């Protein structure tokens, strides 16, 4: 009678496949956001910021920021990454935040009767 057992490291690699075949060092990716237990399903799932793959080692991927080129402190699992075709800068988000702030100030001035 032959015993069957799975060695964790070889089993996981055979099931998940080689990570290096999915991600290259020049790929642009987005990182999955952590969701709380009671968060709505309609909340955003992926980060706005785009990262570039710095290195692939085993089943971990190290990232660096796309614009600044700084290494991110933690290594990420491949199932937490989404390939991105083009980089998106955060300039539109900054413009929207600035407009919202100006609108809020304007409403407050109108409420106080100064405008």
N, C-alpha and C positions, 0 to 999 in steps of 0.2 A: 504494500500500500504506500503510495507516494503522498508526502505531505505537501500541501500548497500554502504558501504564505507570500505576502507582498512586502517587499522592502520599500519603505515609504519614499525614499528619494527617487528610486528608479521608477516606481509606479506613478508618482506625480509627474515626472518628466515625460513618461510615455503617454499619459492622459492629456496633459496640457500642451505637449509639443515643445519644441525649442522656441524660446522667446526671441532669440536673435533672428529667426526667420520672419517674425512679425514686425519688429521695429529696427530701423537702421539709425545710425548716429545723426543723420541729418533730418530725420522726421520731425514734424511739428505735431504736438499733441496737446490735448486738454485733459485736466485731472477731474475726476468725479468728486462732487461735493459730498460731505458727510451729512446724512439726514438724521434727524431725531426720531424718536418712536412715534410721536404724535404730530409730526409735520405733515402738511398737506401734500398730496401727490402732484399738485399743480406748481409747486415751487421748482426753481431752477435746479437742474441736475448736474450740469457741467460748469466749471470755472470759466469766467470771461477771459482770463489771461491765458496766453498761448506759451507753451514751453517747448524747448528743443531737447531731444534725447542726447544726453552727454555720453552715456555708456550703458551697455547691457551686460550684466554679469549673472549667469544662472537664470533664476526666475525673477530677478529684480532689475528695475530700470532706474538709472540715475538721470535726473533732469537738470537743465539750466534754463534760466529765464531767457526768452527770445530777444527782448530788446536790450537788456543790460548784460546778458551773458554770465550772470552769477549762478553758481551751483546751488541747487536746492538741498537743504540739509538731509532730508530723508529719501530713501529709495522707495519706489512705488511698484506695486504689483501690476502686471499687465492688464488685469481685468478692471483696473481703476483708470485706464487710459483710453482716450478716443483720438484717432488720427484726425488731424485738421489739415485741410487742403491749403488754406491761406491764412497768414497771420492777420489778426485783427488788433488794431491798437485801441487803447482805452480812451482815446481822445473823445469820441462821441459820448461816452459815459460821463466824462468830466464836464462836457458842455451841458448835458441834461441836468447834472447836479447843480451847476451854476445857475441855470435857468430856474430850477425849482427853488433855489435859495432866494433868488431875486423876486420870484412870485410870492413867496412866503413873506418876505419883508414888505412887499407892496400891500398885501392883504392886511398885515398888522398895522401899517401906517393908515390905511383907509378906516380900519376899525377904530383907531384912536382919533380919527378926524383930522389928521395932519395932511391928508391928500384928498 
